[in-house]
Amino acid sequence: QVHLEESGGGLVQPGGSLRLSCVGSGFTFSEKGMKWCRQAPGQEREFVATISAHGDFVNFSGSVRGRFSISRDNSQNTVYLQMTNLKPEDTAVYYCGVWGDDDNWGQGTLVTVSS
């Protein structure tokens, strides 16, 4: 079955950077688009970024475009989310997922942006 494991979260000051990683298993990683979503306290999970199976197409939510980038290494079954110029409103648990699949998620990794 699909297994996703996120890592790389932590506490960072406003304006700082973090890189999140997500390792996928139980499916053919190189054939699937991947996505990052986040869920802030008391809010619904929201889309952050997506990348196509071969990395030739990416898309971002308006709130992170220009600050976040997404990439993948299919040889390592890993998708990354590089976050720069972080803001307090980026504080959330970040999850990766398979594009088109809203049933399988990892445990998430907490990102806290605070001074």
C-alpha positions as CSV (number, residue, x, y, z in Angstrom):
1,Q,0.0,0.0,0.0
2,V,1.0,3.6,-0.4
3,H,3.4,4.8,2.3
4,L,4.6,8.4,2.6
5,E,7.1,9.7,5.1
6,E,7.7,13.4,5.5
7,S,10.7,15.0,7.3
8,G,12.5,18.3,7.6
9,G,10.1,20.4,9.6
10,G,11.1,22.5,12.6
11,L,11.2,25.9,14.1
12,V,12.4,28.8,12.0
13,Q,12.4,32.5,12.2
14,P,10.4,34.7,9.8
15,G,12.4,35.1,6.6
16,G,14.2,31.8,7.1
17,S,14.3,28.7,5.0
18,L,13.6,25.0,5.3
19,R,13.6,22.0,3.0
20,L,11.1,19.3,3.5
21,S,11.5,15.8,2.1
22,C,9.0,13.0,1.5
23,V,9.9,9.5,0.6
24,G,7.2,7.4,-1.1
25,S,6.9,3.6,-1.3
26,G,4.3,1.0,-2.2
27,F,3.6,2.5,-5.6
28,T,5.6,3.3,-8.8
29,F,6.9,6.7,-7.6
30,S,8.3,7.7,-11.0
31,E,4.9,7.4,-12.7
32,K,3.0,9.6,-10.3
33,G,2.6,13.3,-9.8
34,M,3.1,14.4,-6.3
35,K,1.8,17.2,-4.1
36,W,2.4,19.0,-0.9
37,C,-0.4,20.2,1.2
38,R,-0.5,21.8,4.7
39,Q,-2.9,22.1,7.5
40,A,-2.8,25.0,10.0
41,P,-4.3,24.7,13.4
42,G,-8.1,24.9,13.2
43,Q,-8.1,25.1,9.4
44,E,-8.7,22.6,6.6
45,R,-5.9,21.1,4.7
46,E,-4.9,23.2,1.7
47,F,-2.9,22.7,-1.5
48,V,0.6,24.1,-1.6
49,A,2.4,22.7,-4.6
50,T,2.5,19.9,-7.1
51,I,5.0,18.4,-9.5
52,S,4.4,16.1,-12.4
53,A,5.9,12.5,-12.6
54,H,9.0,13.6,-14.5
55,G,9.3,17.0,-12.9
56,D,8.5,19.0,-16.1
57,F,5.4,20.7,-14.7
58,V,5.0,22.4,-11.3
59,N,2.3,24.5,-9.8
60,F,1.9,26.4,-6.6
61,S,-0.8,28.1,-4.6
62,G,-0.9,31.8,-4.8
63,S,0.2,32.2,-1.2
64,V,3.6,30.5,-1.7
65,R,4.4,31.1,-5.4
66,G,7.7,32.8,-5.7
67,R,8.8,31.7,-2.2
68,F,8.5,27.9,-2.4
69,S,9.9,25.4,-5.0
70,I,9.2,21.8,-5.5
71,S,11.5,19.1,-7.0
72,R,11.9,15.4,-7.0
73,D,14.5,12.7,-7.3
74,N,12.9,9.6,-8.8
75,S,16.0,7.5,-8.2
76,Q,15.4,8.1,-4.4
77,N,11.6,8.1,-4.5
78,T,11.7,11.5,-2.9
79,V,9.9,14.7,-3.4
80,Y,11.2,18.0,-1.9
81,L,9.6,21.3,-0.9
82,Q,12.1,24.1,-0.6
83,M,10.6,27.0,1.4
84,T,12.2,30.4,1.6
85,N,11.2,33.7,3.0
86,L,9.0,31.9,5.5
87,K,6.2,33.8,7.2
88,P,4.3,33.1,10.4
89,E,1.2,32.2,8.3
90,D,3.2,29.3,6.8
91,T,3.0,27.6,10.2
92,A,1.3,24.3,9.6
93,V,1.7,20.5,9.4
94,Y,3.0,19.8,5.9
95,Y,1.9,16.6,4.2
96,C,2.9,15.0,0.9
97,G,0.6,13.0,-1.2
98,V,0.1,11.4,-4.6
99,W,-1.6,13.7,-7.1
100,G,-5.2,12.5,-7.5
101,D,-5.2,10.5,-4.2
102,D,-6.8,12.2,-1.2
103,D,-6.9,9.0,0.9
104,N,-3.3,8.4,1.6
105,W,-1.1,10.7,3.6
106,G,2.0,10.5,5.7
107,Q,2.2,11.6,9.3
108,G,3.2,15.1,8.3
109,T,6.0,17.3,9.5
110,L,5.4,20.4,11.6
111,V,6.8,23.7,10.4
112,T,6.6,26.6,12.9
113,V,7.6,30.1,11.8
114,S,8.1,32.3,14.8
115,S,10.5,34.7,16.3
